[in-house]
Protein backbone atom coordinates (compact mmCIF):
# COMPACT_ATOMS: atom_id res chain seq x y z
CA UNK A 1 0.00 0.00 0.00
CA UNK A 2 1.29 3.47 -0.87
CA UNK A 3 1.83 5.91 1.96
CA UNK A 4 1.32 9.65 1.82
CA UNK A 5 3.06 12.24 3.96
CA UNK A 6 0.66 14.27 6.05
CA UNK A 7 1.13 18.07 6.05
CA UNK A 8 2.85 19.35 9.18
CA UNK A 9 0.52 21.86 10.95
CA UNK A 10 3.42 23.55 12.70
CA UNK A 11 5.26 24.11 9.39
CA UNK A 12 2.13 25.63 7.87
CA UNK A 13 1.64 27.87 10.90
CA UNK A 14 5.23 29.12 10.73
CA UNK A 15 4.83 29.89 7.03
CA UNK A 16 1.62 31.88 7.68
CA UNK A 17 3.27 33.84 10.49
CA UNK A 18 6.19 34.67 8.18
CA UNK A 19 3.79 35.81 5.42
CA UNK A 20 1.84 37.95 7.89
CA UNK A 21 5.01 39.54 9.27
CA UNK A 22 6.18 40.37 5.74
CA UNK A 23 2.83 41.94 4.84
CA UNK A 24 2.71 43.99 8.04
CA UNK A 25 6.25 45.21 7.37
CA UNK A 26 5.19 46.25 3.88
CA UNK A 27 2.34 48.31 5.37
CA UNK A 28 4.52 49.96 8.02
CA UNK A 29 3.85 53.69 8.20
CA UNK A 30 0.79 53.54 5.92
CA UNK A 31 -2.63 54.89 6.86
CA UNK A 32 -5.15 52.33 8.21
CA UNK A 33 -7.13 50.29 5.68
CA UNK A 34 -10.29 48.13 5.90
CA UNK A 35 -9.56 44.61 7.12
CA UNK A 36 -6.55 45.53 9.22
CA UNK A 37 -6.37 44.48 12.87
CA UNK A 38 -4.99 46.72 15.61
CA UNK A 39 -4.21 46.57 19.31
CA UNK A 40 -5.46 49.65 21.16
CA UNK A 41 -3.73 50.92 24.32
CA UNK A 42 -7.15 51.70 25.83
CA UNK A 43 -8.04 47.97 25.88
CA UNK A 44 -4.54 46.47 26.08
CA UNK A 45 -5.26 44.87 29.46
CA UNK A 46 -8.00 42.75 27.87
CA UNK A 47 -7.33 39.82 25.46
CA UNK A 48 -8.89 41.58 22.48
CA UNK A 49 -7.81 43.31 19.26
CA UNK A 50 -9.90 45.43 16.85
CA UNK A 51 -10.66 44.68 13.19
CA UNK A 52 -11.47 47.68 10.97
CA UNK A 53 -14.56 47.20 8.76
CA UNK A 54 -15.04 50.58 7.05
CA UNK A 55 -14.73 54.35 7.38
CA UNK A 56 -17.69 56.45 8.42
CA UNK A 57 -19.39 57.84 5.28
CA UNK A 58 -19.40 61.44 6.60
CA UNK A 59 -16.57 61.51 9.15
CA UNK A 60 -13.38 60.24 7.52
CA UNK A 61 -11.60 60.34 10.87
CA UNK A 62 -13.80 57.54 12.24
CA UNK A 63 -13.53 53.79 11.70
CA UNK A 64 -16.19 51.15 12.34
CA UNK A 65 -14.44 48.30 14.17
CA UNK A 66 -15.33 45.03 15.88
CA UNK A 67 -13.47 43.10 18.59
CA UNK A 68 -11.27 40.18 17.47
CA UNK A 69 -10.11 37.53 19.94
CA UNK A 70 -8.95 33.92 20.19
CA UNK A 71 -11.77 32.55 22.35
CA UNK A 72 -12.79 29.82 19.88
CA UNK A 73 -16.54 29.73 20.60
CA UNK A 74 -18.41 31.64 17.86
CA UNK A 75 -22.01 32.71 18.45
CA UNK A 76 -24.69 33.92 16.06
CA UNK A 77 -23.16 37.41 15.98
CA UNK A 78 -19.62 36.26 15.26
CA UNK A 79 -17.45 35.46 12.22
CA UNK A 80 -14.79 32.78 12.71
CA UNK A 81 -11.44 33.21 10.93
CA UNK A 82 -9.93 29.71 10.54
CA UNK A 83 -6.41 28.78 11.60
CA UNK A 84 -5.25 28.42 7.99
CA UNK A 85 -6.11 32.07 7.22
CA UNK A 86 -3.37 34.70 7.32
CA UNK A 87 -4.37 36.12 10.73
CA UNK A 88 -6.19 33.05 12.02
CA UNK A 89 -7.42 31.74 14.22
CA UNK A 90 -9.59 34.68 15.29
CA UNK A 91 -13.26 35.30 16.02
CA UNK A 92 -14.78 38.65 14.99
CA UNK A 93 -17.46 39.77 17.47
CA UNK A 94 -19.69 41.76 15.12
CA UNK A 95 -22.36 42.43 17.74
CA UNK A 96 -19.93 44.60 19.73
CA UNK A 97 -19.04 47.11 17.02
CA UNK A 98 -17.85 50.59 17.96
CA UNK A 99 -16.53 53.75 16.31
CA UNK A 100 -12.80 54.40 16.75
CA UNK A 101 -11.01 57.67 16.05
CA UNK A 102 -8.33 57.26 13.38
CA UNK A 103 -5.81 59.05 15.62
CA UNK A 104 -5.94 56.08 18.04
CA UNK A 105 -4.74 53.61 15.38
CA UNK A 106 -0.97 53.52 15.81
CA UNK A 107 0.94 52.00 12.86
CA UNK A 108 3.27 50.08 15.16
CA UNK A 109 0.26 48.37 16.77
CA UNK A 110 -1.06 46.93 13.48
CA UNK A 111 -1.13 43.18 14.19
CA UNK A 112 -3.18 41.41 11.54
CA UNK A 113 -5.06 41.46 8.25
CA UNK A 114 -8.37 39.92 7.18
CA UNK A 115 -8.85 38.45 3.73
CA UNK A 116 -11.59 39.85 1.50
CA UNK A 117 -13.98 36.97 2.21
CA UNK A 118 -13.93 37.40 6.01
CA UNK A 119 -14.03 41.19 5.77
CA UNK A 120 -17.14 41.01 3.59
CA UNK A 121 -18.73 38.44 5.93
CA UNK A 122 -18.07 40.67 8.96
CA UNK A 123 -19.52 43.74 7.23
CA UNK A 124 -22.65 41.84 6.17
CA UNK A 125 -23.20 40.40 9.63
CA UNK A 126 -22.64 43.72 11.40
CA UNK A 127 -25.21 45.42 9.16
CA UNK A 128 -27.73 42.65 9.80
CA UNK A 129 -27.21 42.99 13.55
CA UNK A 130 -27.52 46.78 13.40
CA UNK A 131 -30.76 46.45 11.38
CA UNK A 132 -32.14 43.77 13.68
CA UNK A 133 -32.69 41.30 10.84
CA UNK A 134 -30.20 38.55 11.74
CA UNK A 135 -31.31 34.95 11.14
CA UNK A 136 -29.10 32.88 13.48
CA UNK A 137 -28.06 29.31 12.72
CA UNK A 138 -28.83 26.45 15.15
CA UNK A 139 -25.12 26.11 16.01
CA UNK A 140 -24.79 29.85 16.56
CA UNK A 141 -27.80 29.85 18.88
CA UNK A 142 -26.40 26.87 20.80
CA UNK A 143 -23.07 28.64 21.28
CA UNK A 144 -24.91 31.82 22.34
CA UNK A 145 -26.11 29.85 25.37
CA UNK A 146 -22.70 28.39 26.24
CA UNK A 147 -21.65 29.50 29.76
CA UNK A 148 -18.07 30.17 28.65
CA UNK A 149 -19.17 32.47 25.84
CA UNK A 150 -21.61 34.27 28.13
CA UNK A 151 -18.82 34.80 30.66
CA UNK A 152 -16.43 35.97 27.90
CA UNK A 153 -18.97 38.56 26.77
CA UNK A 154 -19.48 39.76 30.34
CA UNK A 155 -15.79 39.90 31.35
CA UNK A 156 -14.06 40.85 28.07
CA UNK A 157 -16.27 42.10 25.25
CA UNK A 158 -18.58 44.43 27.14
CA UNK A 159 -15.76 46.12 29.13
CA UNK A 160 -13.68 46.51 25.95
CA UNK A 161 -16.52 48.16 24.06
CA UNK A 162 -17.42 50.35 27.04
CA UNK A 163 -13.81 51.55 27.34
CA UNK A 164 -13.84 52.81 23.74
CA UNK A 165 -17.34 54.26 23.88
CA UNK A 166 -16.29 56.26 26.95
CA UNK A 167 -13.70 58.08 24.78
CA UNK A 168 -16.51 59.88 22.90
CA UNK A 169 -14.88 59.41 19.50
CA UNK A 170 -18.36 59.40 17.96
CA UNK A 171 -21.66 60.83 19.15
CA UNK A 172 -24.90 58.86 19.27
CA UNK A 173 -26.16 60.20 15.93
CA UNK A 174 -23.13 58.78 14.09
CA UNK A 175 -23.76 55.17 15.07
CA UNK A 176 -24.99 52.75 12.40
CA UNK A 177 -28.67 51.92 11.98
CA UNK A 178 -30.80 51.71 15.09
CA UNK A 179 -32.74 48.60 15.96
CA UNK A 180 -35.75 50.85 16.70
CA UNK A 181 -35.99 53.60 14.03
CA UNK A 182 -36.81 57.14 15.11
CA UNK A 183 -39.86 57.19 12.85
CA UNK A 184 -41.41 54.33 14.84
CA UNK A 185 -40.87 56.31 18.06
CA UNK A 186 -42.56 59.35 16.54
CA UNK A 187 -45.52 57.52 14.96
CA UNK A 188 -46.28 55.06 17.75
CA UNK A 189 -45.04 55.88 21.27
CA UNK A 190 -47.16 53.02 22.63
CA UNK A 191 -45.36 50.57 20.32
CA UNK A 192 -42.00 51.99 21.41
CA UNK A 193 -42.94 51.54 25.06
CA UNK A 194 -44.07 47.96 24.43
CA UNK A 195 -40.80 47.13 22.66
CA UNK A 196 -38.88 48.68 25.56
CA UNK A 197 -40.67 46.36 27.99
CA UNK A 198 -39.82 43.39 25.77
CA UNK A 199 -36.13 44.39 25.68
CA UNK A 200 -36.08 44.71 29.50
CA UNK A 201 -37.63 41.25 29.75
CA UNK A 202 -35.04 39.81 27.39
CA UNK A 203 -32.26 41.45 29.42
CA UNK A 204 -33.58 39.79 32.58
CA UNK A 205 -33.79 36.44 30.78
CA UNK A 206 -30.17 36.68 29.59
CA UNK A 207 -29.00 37.61 33.10
CA UNK A 208 -30.94 34.64 34.50
CA UNK A 209 -29.39 32.41 31.86
CA UNK A 210 -25.89 33.57 32.82
CA UNK A 211 -26.57 32.62 36.45
CA UNK A 212 -28.35 29.31 35.88
CA UNK A 213 -26.38 27.71 33.06
CA UNK A 214 -23.46 25.83 34.55
CA UNK A 215 -22.76 23.17 31.92
CA UNK A 216 -23.28 22.72 28.18
CA UNK A 217 -26.06 20.45 26.99
CA UNK A 218 -23.75 18.20 25.01
CA UNK A 219 -20.95 15.76 25.76
CA UNK A 220 -17.35 16.54 24.88
CA UNK A 221 -14.01 14.98 25.87
CA UNK A 222 -12.35 16.59 28.90
CA UNK A 223 -8.60 16.83 29.52
CA UNK A 224 -7.96 17.27 33.28
CA UNK A 225 -4.86 18.92 34.74
CA UNK A 226 -3.96 18.88 38.43
CA UNK A 227 -1.28 21.52 39.05
CA UNK A 228 -0.63 20.03 42.47
CA UNK A 229 0.72 16.78 41.04
CA UNK A 230 4.40 16.26 40.24
CA UNK A 231 4.59 15.44 36.53
CA UNK A 232 7.28 14.70 34.01
CA UNK A 233 6.61 15.14 30.31
CA UNK A 234 2.84 15.36 29.96
CA UNK A 235 1.47 14.00 26.69
CA UNK A 236 -2.20 14.44 25.76
CA UNK A 237 -3.52 12.23 22.97
CA UNK A 238 -6.57 13.53 21.13
CA UNK A 239 -8.61 11.78 18.49
CA UNK A 240 -8.57 13.33 15.04
CA UNK A 241 -11.71 14.86 13.57
CA UNK A 242 -14.35 17.51 14.34
CA UNK A 243 -15.84 18.32 17.72
CA UNK A 244 -14.74 20.18 20.79
CA UNK A 245 -12.36 19.56 23.68
CA UNK A 246 -12.64 20.90 27.22
CA UNK A 247 -9.40 21.53 29.12
CA UNK A 248 -10.02 21.59 32.86
CA UNK A 249 -7.47 22.64 35.51
CA UNK A 250 -7.57 22.33 39.29
CA UNK A 251 -6.44 25.50 41.07
CA UNK A 252 -3.50 24.86 43.42
CA UNK A 253 -4.37 25.61 47.05
CA UNK A 254 -1.49 28.08 47.33
CA UNK A 255 -3.21 30.36 44.78
CA UNK A 256 -6.48 30.70 46.72
CA UNK A 257 -5.30 33.95 48.33
CA UNK A 258 -4.31 35.59 45.02
CA UNK A 259 -7.76 36.95 44.21
CA UNK A 260 -9.42 36.56 40.78
CA UNK A 261 -7.51 34.24 38.41
CA UNK A 262 -7.47 33.64 34.67
CA UNK A 263 -6.61 30.34 33.01
CA UNK A 264 -4.64 30.85 29.76
CA UNK A 265 -3.70 28.32 27.08
CA UNK A 266 -0.43 29.11 25.28
CA UNK A 267 0.93 27.78 21.97
CA UNK A 268 4.11 29.04 20.30
CA UNK A 269 4.34 31.91 22.77
CA UNK A 270 0.84 33.18 21.95
CA UNK A 271 -2.32 33.03 24.08
CA UNK A 272 -4.87 31.08 22.05
CA UNK A 273 -7.65 30.90 24.66
CA UNK A 274 -8.41 32.46 28.04
CA UNK A 275 -11.01 31.62 30.67
CA UNK A 276 -12.50 34.87 32.04
CA UNK A 277 -11.27 36.08 35.42
CA UNK A 278 -13.15 34.68 38.40
CA UNK A 279 -12.73 34.50 42.14
CA UNK A 280 -11.66 31.10 43.43
CA UNK A 281 -14.99 29.39 44.06
CA UNK A 282 -15.94 26.26 45.90
CA UNK A 283 -15.24 24.12 42.84
CA UNK A 284 -11.60 25.21 42.66
CA UNK A 285 -11.47 24.62 38.89
CA UNK A 286 -11.27 26.57 35.64
CA UNK A 287 -11.92 25.29 32.13
CA UNK A 288 -11.42 26.27 28.49
CA UNK A 289 -13.34 24.79 25.54
CA UNK A 290 -11.87 24.77 22.02
CA UNK A 291 -12.59 23.22 18.66
CA UNK A 292 -10.47 20.09 18.15
CA UNK A 293 -9.14 21.58 14.89
CA UNK A 294 -7.69 24.52 16.87
CA UNK A 295 -5.41 22.12 18.80
CA UNK A 296 -2.84 20.80 16.31
CA UNK A 297 -0.05 18.52 17.57
CA UNK A 298 2.81 20.25 19.36
CA UNK A 299 3.92 21.83 22.65
CA UNK A 300 1.54 23.88 24.80
CA UNK A 301 1.44 25.37 28.27
CA UNK A 302 -1.45 26.04 30.63
CA UNK A 303 -1.06 29.02 32.98
CA UNK A 304 -2.88 30.42 35.97
CA UNK A 305 -2.51 34.22 35.84
CA UNK A 306 -3.43 36.86 38.39
CA UNK A 307 -6.25 38.89 36.85
CA UNK A 308 -5.21 42.31 38.12
CA UNK A 309 -1.73 42.36 36.56
CA UNK A 310 -1.48 39.26 34.32
CA UNK A 311 1.41 37.76 36.32
CA UNK A 312 1.93 34.03 35.70
CA UNK A 313 1.56 32.25 39.04
CA UNK A 314 1.63 28.61 37.96
CA UNK A 315 2.46 26.84 34.69
CA UNK A 316 1.97 23.32 33.36
CA UNK A 317 3.69 22.35 30.10
CA UNK A 318 2.33 19.55 27.95
CA UNK A 319 2.32 18.20 24.42
CA UNK A 320 -0.62 17.25 22.23
CA UNK A 321 -0.33 14.23 19.96
CA UNK A 322 -2.89 12.80 17.57
CA UNK A 323 -4.29 9.48 18.66
CA UNK A 324 -3.65 6.85 16.05
CA UNK A 325 -6.78 5.44 14.44
CA UNK A 326 -6.87 1.63 14.63
CA UNK A 327 -6.42 0.00 11.25
CA UNK A 328 -9.04 -2.31 9.68
C-alpha positions in Angstrom: 0.0 0.0 0.0 1.3 3.5 -0.9 1.8 5.9 2.0 1.3 9.6 1.8 3.1 12.2 4.0 0.7 14.3 6.1 1.1 18.1 6.1 2.9 19.3 9.2 0.5 21.9 10.9 3.4 23.6 12.7 5.3 24.1 9.4 2.1 25.6 7.9 1.6 27.9 10.9 5.2 29.1 10.7 4.8 29.9 7.0 1.6 31.9 7.7 3.3 33.8 10.5 6.2 34.7 8.2 3.8 35.8 5.4 1.8 37.9 7.9 5.0 39.5 9.3 6.2 40.4 5.7 2.8 41.9 4.8 2.7 44.0 8.0 6.2 45.2 7.4 5.2 46.3 3.9 2.3 48.3 5.4 4.5 50.0 8.0 3.9 53.7 8.2 0.8 53.5 5.9 -2.6 54.9 6.9 -5.1 52.3 8.2 -7.1 50.3 5.7 -10.3 48.1 5.9 -9.6 44.6 7.1 -6.5 45.5 9.2 -6.4 44.5 12.9 -5.0 46.7 15.6 -4.2 46.6 19.3 -5.5 49.7 21.2 -3.7 50.9 24.3 -7.1 51.7 25.8 -8.0 48.0 25.9 -4.5 46.5 26.1 -5.3 44.9 29.5 -8.0 42.7 27.9 -7.3 39.8 25.5 -8.9 41.6 22.5 -7.8 43.3 19.3 -9.9 45.4 16.9 -10.7 44.7 13.2 -11.5 47.7 11.0 -14.6 47.2 8.8 -15.0 50.6 7.1 -14.7 54.4 7.4 -17.7 56.4 8.4 -19.4 57.8 5.3 -19.4 61.4 6.6 -16.6 61.5 9.2 -13.4 60.2 7.5 -11.6 60.3 10.9 -13.8 57.5 12.2 -13.5 53.8 11.7 -16.2 51.2 12.3 -14.4 48.3 14.2 -15.3 45.0 15.9 -13.5 43.1 18.6 -11.3 40.2 17.5 -10.1 37.5 19.9 -8.9 33.9 20.2 -11.8 32.6 22.4 -12.8 29.8 19.9 -16.5 29.7 20.6 -18.4 31.6 17.9 -22.0 32.7 18.5 -24.7 33.9 16.1 -23.2 37.4 16.0 -19.6 36.3 15.3 -17.4 35.5 12.2 -14.8 32.8 12.7 -11.4 33.2 10.9 -9.9 29.7 10.5 -6.4 28.8 11.6 -5.3 28.4 8.0 -6.1 32.1 7.2 -3.4 34.7 7.3 -4.4 36.1 10.7 -6.2 33.0 12.0 -7.4 31.7 14.2 -9.6 34.7 15.3 -13.3 35.3 16.0 -14.8 38.6 15.0 -17.5 39.8 17.5 -19.7 41.8 15.1 -22.4 42.4 17.7 -19.9 44.6 19.7 -19.0 47.1 17.0 -17.8 50.6 18.0 -16.5 53.8 16.3 -12.8 54.4 16.7 -11.0 57.7 16.0 -8.3 57.3 13.4 -5.8 59.0 15.6 -5.9 56.1 18.0 -4.7 53.6 15.4 -1.0 53.5 15.8 0.9 52.0 12.9 3.3 50.1 15.2 0.3 48.4 16.8 -1.1 46.9 13.5 -1.1 43.2 14.2 -3.2 41.4 11.5 -5.1 41.5 8.3 -8.4 39.9 7.2 -8.8 38.4 3.7 -11.6 39.9 1.5 -14.0 37.0 2.2 -13.9 37.4 6.0 -14.0 41.2 5.8 -17.1 41.0 3.6 -18.7 38.4 5.9 -18.1 40.7 9.0 -19.5 43.7 7.2 -22.7 41.8 6.2 -23.2 40.4 9.6 -22.6 43.7 11.4 -25.2 45.4 9.2 -27.7 42.6 9.8 -27.2 43.0 13.5 -27.5 46.8 13.4 -30.8 46.5 11.4 -32.1 43.8 13.7 -32.7 41.3 10.8 -30.2 38.5 11.7 -31.3 35.0 11.1 -29.1 32.9 13.5 -28.1 29.3 12.7 -28.8 26.4 15.2 -25.1 26.1 16.0 -24.8 29.8 16.6 -27.8 29.8 18.9 -26.4 26.9 20.8 -23.1 28.6 21.3 -24.9 31.8 22.3 -26.1 29.9 25.4 -22.7 28.4 26.2 -21.6 29.5 29.8 -18.1 30.2 28.6 -19.2 32.5 25.8 -21.6 34.3 28.1 -18.8 34.8 30.7 -16.4 36.0 27.9 -19.0 38.6 26.8 -19.5 39.8 30.3 -15.8 39.9 31.4 -14.1 40.8 28.1 -16.3 42.1 25.2 -18.6 44.4 27.1 -15.8 46.1 29.1 -13.7 46.5 25.9 -16.5 48.2 24.1 -17.4 50.4 27.0 -13.8 51.5 27.3 -13.8 52.8 23.7 -17.3 54.3 23.9 -16.3 56.3 27.0 -13.7 58.1 24.8 -16.5 59.9 22.9 -14.9 59.4 19.5 -18.4 59.4 18.0 -21.7 60.8 19.2 -24.9 58.9 19.3 -26.2 60.2 15.9 -23.1 58.8 14.1 -23.8 55.2 15.1 -25.0 52.7 12.4 -28.7 51.9 12.0 -30.8 51.7 15.1 -32.7 48.6 16.0 -35.7 50.8 16.7 -36.0 53.6 14.0 -36.8 57.1 15.1 -39.9 57.2 12.9 -41.4 54.3 14.8 -40.9 56.3 18.1 -42.6 59.3 16.5 -45.5 57.5 15.0 -46.3 55.1 17.8 -45.0 55.9 21.3 -47.2 53.0 22.6 -45.4 50.6 20.3 -42.0 52.0 21.4 -42.9 51.5 25.1 -44.1 48.0 24.4 -40.8 47.1 22.7 -38.9 48.7 25.6 -40.7 46.4 28.0 -39.8 43.4 25.8 -36.1 44.4 25.7 -36.1 44.7 29.5 -37.6 41.3 29.8 -35.0 39.8 27.4 -32.3 41.4 29.4 -33.6 39.8 32.6 -33.8 36.4 30.8 -30.2 36.7 29.6 -29.0 37.6 33.1 -30.9 34.6 34.5 -29.4 32.4 31.9 -25.9 33.6 32.8 -26.6 32.6 36.4 -28.3 29.3 35.9 -26.4 27.7 33.1 -23.5 25.8 34.6 -22.8 23.2 31.9 -23.3 22.7 28.2 -26.1 20.5 27.0 -23.7 18.2 25.0 -21.0 15.8 25.8 -17.3 16.5 24.9 -14.0 15.0 25.9 -12.4 16.6 28.9 -8.6 16.8 29.5 -8.0 17.3 33.3 -4.9 18.9 34.7 -4.0 18.9 38.4 -1.3 21.5 39.1 -0.6 20.0 42.5 0.7 16.8 41.0 4.4 16.3 40.2 4.6 15.4 36.5 7.3 14.7 34.0 6.6 15.1 30.3 2.8 15.4 30.0 1.5 14.0 26.7 -2.2 14.4 25.8 -3.5 12.2 23.0 -6.6 13.5 21.1 -8.6 11.8 18.5 -8.6 13.3 15.0 -11.7 14.9 13.6 -14.4 17.5 14.3 -15.8 18.3 17.7 -14.7 20.2 20.8 -12.4 19.6 23.7 -12.6 20.9 27.2 -9.4 21.5 29.1 -10.0 21.6 32.9 -7.5 22.6 35.5 -7.6 22.3 39.3 -6.4 25.5 41.1 -3.5 24.9 43.4 -4.4 25.6 47.0 -1.5 28.1 47.3 -3.2 30.4 44.8 -6.5 30.7 46.7 -5.3 34.0 48.3 -4.3 35.6 45.0 -7.8 37.0 44.2 -9.4 36.6 40.8 -7.5 34.2 38.4 -7.5 33.6 34.7 -6.6 30.3 33.0 -4.6 30.9 29.8 -3.7 28.3 27.1 -0.4 29.1 25.3 0.9 27.8 22.0 4.1 29.0 20.3 4.3 31.9 22.8 0.8 33.2 22.0 -2.3 33.0 24.1 -4.9 31.1 22.1 -7.6 30.9 24.7 -8.4 32.5 28.0 -11.0 31.6 30.7 -12.5 34.9 32.0 -11.3 36.1 35.4 -13.2 34.7 38.4 -12.7 34.5 42.1 -11.7 31.1 43.4 -15.0 29.4 44.1 -15.9 26.3 45.9 -15.2 24.1 42.8 -11.6 25.2 42.7 -11.5 24.6 38.9 -11.3 26.6 35.6 -11.9 25.3 32.1 -11.4 26.3 28.5 -13.3 24.8 25.5 -11.9 24.8 22.0 -12.6 23.2 18.7 -10.5 20.1 18.1 -9.1 21.6 14.9 -7.7 24.5 16.9 -5.4 22.1 18.8 -2.8 20.8 16.3 -0.1 18.5 17.6 2.8 20.3 19.4 3.9 21.8 22.6 1.5 23.9 24.8 1.4 25.4 28.3 -1.4 26.0 30.6 -1.1 29.0 33.0 -2.9 30.4 36.0 -2.5 34.2 35.8 -3.4 36.9 38.4 -6.2 38.9 36.8 -5.2 42.3 38.1 -1.7 42.4 36.6 -1.5 39.3 34.3 1.4 37.8 36.3 1.9 34.0 35.7 1.6 32.2 39.0 1.6 28.6 38.0 2.5 26.8 34.7 2.0 23.3 33.4 3.7 22.4 30.1 2.3 19.5 28.0 2.3 18.2 24.4 -0.6 17.3 22.2 -0.3 14.2 20.0 -2.9 12.8 17.6 -4.3 9.5 18.7 -3.6 6.8 16.1 -6.8 5.4 14.4 -6.9 1.6 14.6 -6.4 0.0 11.3 -9.0 -2.3 9.7 
